[in-house]
Amino acid sequence: MMTLVRILYQHAQTHPTELALVRGDDVVSWAELAHRVRRAATLLQSLGVRKGDRVMLAASSTTAFVSGYFATHHLGAVALPVDPRSPAARLEDIARRAEPHAVFLARPAKVADFPVHDIESLRDSAATSHIAGEPVASSLDDIADILFTSGTTGQPKGVMLSHGAIIAAARNINAFVGNAPGDREVAPLPLSHSFGLGRLRCQVLAGGALLLVNGFAMPGRLFNMMERYEAAGLSSVPAGFDVILRTTGNRLTD
């Protein structure tokens, strides 16, 4: 069984021009996404990230997050997604406990004594003469991600997920939902959230496209995205659907 990043590269080979990711005017094919992931992996390499290192990624729904997430896996490193709205104290607590090699944030902040970088650099990293080659060999038992709980009932806990676990979860969800190659899904959830990240994994496994929208504040954007790209799916939590129904009436069922 291949890791998700290898599956992503396989899509880039088999249907390079098909849609993979959209955020606003940033429309990304599988070939372009693979290229961005390799460029981001090159940037991480230049920062000294190696297999087993941890990379903190704090962003909502950005293509830069996607590049950084899979670039981390490309190097055999461990992705540490965190909510970009987290208070500085929470970011520092997670960083001290997880000890990331590098931290990427969507807004300026100091995170303990760890080097902090702008997460957009993972999307806009300049092309160089050296581009990361084949992904580092990772076992399905190797840790892919560490997700920290919200800490509502106590100190946040880091949950370690292996490459095999995230693929098995995505495969089971796809079988239940019926996701297939070429599907298009609007996702207004932050990718740092376990649900949003899970939808990203599911679409990469299936070979579908994820259409990123930043939250539910402007439901019209959701419908515009669905109509423009003929999306067959909309992922949300109950509170999100409540906002959509209260602000748009029956449009969701039209």
N, C-alpha and C positions, 0 to 999 in steps of 0.2 A: 504494500500500500504506500502511495506517495504522500508526502506532506502537501499542505495546501499551496505553499509557494511553488512547488513543482507542478501542481495542477494548473496554477495560474499561467506558468510559462508554457505548459502544454496547450492551453487555450490560445495563447499568442501564436503558437505554431500552426494550429489546426484551423482557426478562424480569426486571423489577425485583425481584420477590419470590422468585426462585429463590436457592438457597443458593450462596454464593461462598466463604465462609471460616468456619472454626470453630477456636476455641482454648478448651478448657474450656467454661465457661458463656457465652462470648462467641460468639454465633451471628450471622453477618453475611450479609445478602442482598446482591445486586449493587447495589441502590439505596443501601443503607446504606454499602457499601464506597466507592461513588463519592462519597457525601457526605463520608465521612471523608477521602478523598484530597483533595478540594477544601479541606476545613478545614485539613488538614496543609499544603497548598500555601499557604494564606493565612498560616499561621504562618511558613513559610519566607520568604515575601515580606516579612513584618514584620521578619525578621532580615536582610533585604537580599540574599537569594539571587536571582540572576538567571540568564538563559540563559548556559550555559557554565561557571558556577560548579560547584564540587565539594562534595558533601555526604557526610560520613562517617557511616555507619550501623553501629553495633556492637550486635547483638542476636541472639538465637538464633531461636526460633520464636514470634514474637509478632505480633499483629495490628498493633501500632504500627509494626513494621518494614515491613509491607506498605504501610501508609498512607504512611509516609515515603518508601519506595522509589518508589512511583508518583507521589507529590507532587513528588518531585525531577524526574521525567520530565515532569510536567505543566508545570513552569517551564522546561523545556529545559535543566535543569542535569544534572550527571553524578553518578550514584550510586556511592558508594565503600563497598561492604559489606566489613566486617572481622569476624573472629572475636571475640566479646565476651570470650573467655577469654584473649585475647592479652596477654602481659606488657606492662607500661607502656612498656618500651623499644621494643617492636615498634610499638605504637600511635604513639609519638612519631616513630619513623623513617618510618612510612608517612605520617603527617601532614606532616612536614617536606618529604617528597618530592612529595606530591600537592597540598599547600597547599589543604585544604578551606576553604570559606567558613564552614562550621559543622560541629560534631561532635556526634553524638547517641550517648550510651552508656547501657547498661543498668545500670551501676554507677558510683558516684562515682569520678572519676579526673581527673588533670590531664594534658592532652595538649599539651605544649609551650606555646606562647602562643596557641593557638586557643580560641575560645569553646566551652565544652562545655555541652550541654543533656541533660536526661533524655529518653531516647527515648520514654517513655510519654506525654510531652507531645504527640507526634505522633498519638496516638490520642485523648487526652483534651482536646485544644485546644478552648477554649470557643468556642461559636458567636458570631460577631460580625455586625454589620450588613453587613460586606463579606466575601463569600465568593468565592474565586478563580473566574474565569469560564472561558472556553474555554482549552484547553491552548495553550501557546506553540507556534508552528509549528516543527517539527523535521524536518529532512531525514533520510532513512533512512541517510545517510552520516554524520550527526552522532554523536558519541560518546554512548552511553547509560550505560555502566558502565565502571569500572576495577576489575578483580579482581587482587589481589596473590597471587602464588604463595607457597607455604609457606616457601620459602627453605631447604629441606632440603639442597640441593646448592650453595648459594651465597646471595648477597644476594637477597631477594625482589624479583621483577620485577612491574611493573604492566602488566597486559594490557588493552588498550583494546578495547571491544566496541561496535560501532555499533548503532543501532536496527535497521537492516536485518539485521545478523548475528544478533541475539538472536531476531528473528522467524523468520528462515530456519531457525535451529537448532531452535526450538520446532515449526515446521511439519514439519520432517523427522522429528523424534522422534514427534510425534503421528501421522504417517502410518504409522510403523513399529509403534508400540504400539497404535494404534487408538483413541486418546482421542477422545471425542465430547461434545457438549453434554449436561450433566446428569450426567456421570460424577463419582464421588466417590472421592477418593484420600486415604489416611492417609499423612502425611509426618512421620516422627520425626526427620528430619535438620534441622540448623540452616539457616535461610534465608540466613545469611551464607556458607554453603558453596556452591560452584559447583553441586553436584548438587541441593541443596535449592532454591536459587534457580532453577535450570533447571526443576524441577517446578512451581514457582509460575508461571513464564512459560508453561509448556505448558498448565496448567489455565486460565489467563486467556485464552490464545489459543483454546482449545477451548470455553470457556464451561462448564467443570466446576467442581467445588468441591474445595478443599484443606483437609484436616482436620489441624490441627497438633497434634503431640504432642512433648513435650520429651524426646527421647532414648529409649533402649531399656531403661533401668533397671527400668521396671515394665511388662513386656510385656502384663500384663492390661489396661492402659489402651488399648493398641493394638487388642486384640480387642473391647473394649467399644465403642470408637469405630467400629470396622468394623461391628459388629452394630447399634449404635444408628442409624447413618446409612446402613446398607446399602451400605457402600463396596465398590467393585469392584477397588480397587487398593491396594497397599502398596509404597511406595518405600523402598529401603534399600540400603546398601552391604553387601558380603559379611560383614563383621564384625558388622553389625547382625543379619543373618539367623542368623548363628552363635549370637548371644546368645539370640535367640527360640527357636531349635531346642533349645538346651541347657536352657533354663528352662521350656519349655512342651511338650516332646515333639512329638507328632504333631498338636497343635492347629492348626498352620498349614495342614495338609492336610485337616482335617475339613470 
